[in-house]
Amino acid sequence: MTNMEIKSILKTKGVENLFHANTVCTAITFLKYGGLLSRGAVENMGLIQTSQISDNDDKKYGVFYDIFFDSVDIHKRTNKLNKYGPLTFVYNLDVIDSLPEGSVKITKKNPIHWTEDMRDNEKYFTDVDELEFCFQKGDFGQHITLVDQHRPISFDYLCEIILDNPNLIRDKDRMILKKSRFYIAETLEKCGLRSLLVNRGCSDQCNCSSQYNGYKEGYIYYRFSPEIEL
Ligand SMILES: [Zn+2]
């Protein structure tokens, strides 16, 4: 499938933006180096990122150099915090136009559910008709991935950066969030992207505040702190 074919199907399915959530620590690395980076690229460049339990599997299945996007804002859709992190990069779908042919693939299910004997066409959509028939906006296993990325994905196509804004109970947690917000704003200012920062406005149904408050001490630090001891 060509990039244009993929983009056009995504458009007909109502996908206008691509969403990538991450921790503040990893997001700051992206901001400092001019774009979203694959986990492999961050590692090779000797930069900082929070570890993910899927890292070893990602290497095993050859997706360590891929950048993963969702077709919807998962936090908004589920009324729950996004387990990948509190900062969501929102890209315009047009970013696909800037990528070489073959670098856009869509998974059929999340690689954490892949097995070693699966063939390429079991892992990814490889056919226009199949993608057209089976792709569903908001299916959390169907990731739009940019494969084999060794360089940053430019912020030229970035529309928004949404930072979670939970109502935190513990003073210590509130202080971390305040410092984090300040540090992110300062970093964005340096990158000329300050105007893209948005504080997340949750619906009354959203459970993220009680989730954040329910985690043991240290969780807020791990998710929101710009610098983490690794
Ligand atoms: Zn929320």
Boltz pocket constraint, residues with backbone or C-beta under 6 A from the ligand:
constraints:
  - pocket:
      binder: B
      contacts: [[A, 75], [A, 79], [A, 80], [A, 81], [A, 202], [A, 203], [A, 206], [A, 207], [A, 208], [A, 209]]
      max_distance: 6.0
